Amino acid sequence: MAYRNKTYIAFDGDNDMRYYSLMKAWKQSDNTEFHFYDAHDLNTARDSSQTESIKKQLAIRMANSKIFVLLLGEKTKYLTRFVKWEVEHAIRLGLPIIVVNLNGKRGIDSERMPKWLSGYLCVSCSFNSKILQYSLENWEKKHIEFIRKAEKKDKHYYWINAVYSKLGL
């Protein structure tokens, strides 16, 4: 089995690609500590491929991932063909889930949060390299702690304002 060290990022490819591209730019920038292992570097899934073939490629990417990031845009909750499947597969794999609000909201965005994600353990944060890096570094451990405490495994969390302040945000 391959070593799981990648970060899997799911997003609305039609509307939110610029945010994914910005995350890749943060990763490459010399002026930021933002870093993630991009699971999308592992293989390619062509838009013209059949649905099952694409899902097979996505599953391979996720199998090499240790954490799952959902970029939550305006239309994400309506994407049931792939994004919903990606989230459900991440849950089956037990991957910690970070929900990144593209509208800048720091807490849980109940208007944009997909109903198919309700009842699952995750943390929400705003779209910013510092808080996302903090989430990548800290949510996995918190996720494991909450799983061990079964009474909290179905909750949505968010980082308190003190965390943002500590990061200079």
C-alpha positions as CSV (number, residue, x, y, z in Angstrom):
1,M,0.0,0.0,0.0
2,A,1.2,3.4,-0.9
3,Y,2.2,5.9,1.8
4,R,-0.7,8.3,2.4
5,N,0.7,11.8,2.4
6,K,-1.3,13.7,-0.2
7,T,-4.0,16.3,0.2
8,Y,-7.1,15.7,-1.9
9,I,-8.9,18.8,-3.0
10,A,-12.5,18.7,-4.3
11,F,-14.1,21.7,-6.0
12,D,-16.5,22.9,-8.6
13,G,-14.3,22.7,-11.7
14,D,-16.6,24.9,-13.7
15,N,-16.8,27.8,-11.3
16,D,-14.0,27.5,-8.7
17,M,-10.9,26.5,-10.6
18,R,-9.3,29.9,-9.8
19,Y,-9.3,29.1,-6.1
20,Y,-7.6,25.7,-6.7
21,S,-5.1,27.5,-9.0
22,L,-4.4,30.1,-6.3
23,M,-3.8,27.3,-3.7
24,K,-1.2,25.8,-6.1
25,A,0.4,29.2,-6.4
26,W,0.5,29.6,-2.6
27,K,2.3,26.2,-2.5
28,Q,4.9,27.4,-5.1
29,S,5.4,30.9,-3.6
30,D,8.7,31.6,-1.9
31,N,7.0,34.1,0.4
32,T,4.5,31.7,2.2
33,E,4.8,28.6,4.3
34,F,1.7,27.2,2.7
35,H,2.3,23.6,1.6
36,F,0.3,20.6,0.6
37,Y,0.8,17.4,-1.3
38,D,-1.5,17.7,-4.2
39,A,-3.3,14.4,-4.9
40,H,-4.3,15.7,-8.4
41,D,-0.7,15.4,-9.4
42,L,-0.9,11.6,-9.3
43,N,-2.8,10.9,-12.5
44,T,-5.2,12.4,-14.9
45,A,-9.0,12.0,-15.4
46,R,-10.2,13.4,-18.6
47,D,-13.4,15.3,-18.9
48,S,-14.4,13.1,-21.9
49,S,-13.9,9.9,-19.8
50,Q,-16.9,7.9,-18.7
51,T,-18.2,8.6,-15.2
52,E,-17.0,5.3,-13.7
53,S,-13.6,5.7,-15.3
54,I,-13.2,9.2,-13.8
55,K,-14.4,7.9,-10.4
56,K,-11.8,5.1,-10.5
57,Q,-9.1,7.7,-11.1
58,L,-10.4,9.9,-8.3
59,A,-10.4,6.9,-6.0
60,I,-6.8,6.2,-6.8
61,R,-5.9,9.8,-5.9
62,M,-7.9,9.6,-2.6
63,A,-6.2,6.3,-1.7
64,N,-2.9,8.2,-1.5
65,S,-4.4,11.0,0.6
66,K,-4.3,11.6,4.3
67,I,-6.7,14.6,4.3
68,F,-9.6,15.9,2.2
69,V,-10.3,19.6,1.4
70,L,-13.6,20.7,0.0
71,L,-13.6,24.2,-1.6
72,L,-17.1,25.3,-0.8
73,G,-18.4,27.7,-3.5
74,E,-21.7,29.1,-4.4
75,K,-22.9,26.0,-6.4
76,T,-20.9,23.2,-4.7
77,K,-24.0,21.8,-2.9
78,Y,-25.6,21.1,-6.2
79,L,-22.7,19.0,-7.6
80,T,-23.9,15.5,-7.0
81,R,-22.2,13.7,-10.0
82,F,-18.6,14.0,-8.8
83,V,-18.1,16.3,-5.7
84,K,-20.8,14.5,-3.7
85,W,-19.2,11.1,-4.6
86,E,-15.8,12.4,-3.7
87,V,-17.0,13.6,-0.3
88,E,-18.8,10.3,0.3
89,H,-15.7,8.3,-0.7
90,A,-13.5,10.4,1.6
91,I,-15.9,9.6,4.4
92,R,-15.7,5.8,3.6
93,L,-11.9,6.1,3.7
94,G,-12.1,7.9,7.1
95,L,-10.2,11.0,5.7
96,P,-10.4,14.2,7.9
97,I,-12.4,16.8,6.0
98,I,-11.7,20.5,5.8
99,V,-14.4,22.7,4.3
100,V,-13.0,25.9,2.9
101,N,-15.5,28.7,2.5
102,L,-14.7,30.6,-0.7
103,N,-16.9,33.5,0.4
104,G,-14.6,34.4,3.3
105,K,-16.9,33.1,6.0
106,R,-14.9,31.7,9.0
107,G,-17.5,29.5,10.5
108,I,-20.0,27.0,9.2
109,D,-21.8,28.4,6.1
110,S,-25.2,26.7,6.6
111,E,-26.5,28.3,3.3
112,R,-23.8,26.7,1.2
113,M,-23.0,23.6,3.2
114,P,-24.3,20.6,1.2
115,K,-27.0,18.6,2.9
116,W,-25.2,15.4,1.9
117,L,-22.3,16.5,4.2
118,S,-24.5,17.0,7.3
119,G,-23.9,14.6,10.1
120,Y,-20.2,14.1,9.2
121,L,-17.2,15.3,11.2
122,C,-15.4,18.2,9.5
123,V,-13.9,21.7,10.2
124,S,-14.7,24.9,8.3
125,C,-12.4,27.8,7.6
126,S,-12.1,30.8,5.3
127,F,-10.2,30.7,2.1
128,N,-6.8,32.1,3.2
129,S,-3.3,30.4,3.0
130,K,-2.6,30.9,6.7
131,I,-5.8,29.4,8.2
132,L,-5.8,26.6,5.5
133,Q,-2.2,25.7,6.4
134,Y,-3.2,25.7,10.1
135,S,-6.1,23.4,9.3
136,L,-3.9,21.1,7.3
137,E,-1.4,20.9,10.2
138,N,-4.0,20.6,13.0
139,W,-7.3,19.1,11.8
140,E,-6.0,15.5,11.3
141,K,-5.1,15.2,15.0
142,K,-8.3,16.8,16.1
143,H,-10.3,14.6,13.8
144,I,-8.7,11.5,15.3
145,E,-9.4,12.8,18.9
146,F,-13.1,13.4,18.0
147,I,-13.4,9.9,16.4
148,R,-12.1,8.4,19.6
149,K,-14.7,10.4,21.5
150,A,-17.7,8.9,19.6
151,E,-20.1,11.5,21.0
152,K,-18.5,14.2,18.8
153,K,-17.9,12.4,15.6
154,D,-20.9,13.8,13.7
155,K,-20.2,17.5,14.3
156,H,-19.2,20.4,12.1
157,Y,-16.4,22.5,13.7
158,Y,-14.7,25.8,13.0
159,W,-11.6,27.6,14.3
160,I,-12.4,30.2,16.9
161,N,-11.4,33.9,16.3
162,A,-8.4,33.5,18.6
163,V,-6.9,31.1,16.1
164,Y,-7.3,33.6,13.3
165,S,-5.9,36.4,15.5
166,K,-2.9,34.3,16.4
167,L,-2.2,33.9,12.7
168,G,-2.5,37.6,12.1
169,L,-5.9,37.4,10.4
